[in-house]
């Protein structure tokens, strides 16, 4: 069976504006009540995935998908063998999943998740 996309992130220079925009546009519930003010998105879509909206520290606008894998390092190694490049090695989110990131051969940022 293939690996599932389990999370998305939308980044931009003004996280609060993006949270309001997407919340109103798609009727998403965005909860930023956490120390990092990371907007946890509940799409209320039974067959959809949830995600997050946040201010990007560099001010860049980007969208990242996260794919659930059993072994983050093995997936990074495979991505590199296919022409990708590791951007963020495996790291644990306090109280949450473990994450890693790589860029594909065209430079698209892709996230990996374990325990999402």
Order of alpha helices (4+ residues) and beta strands (2+ residues): beta-alpha-beta-beta-beta-beta-alpha-beta-beta-beta
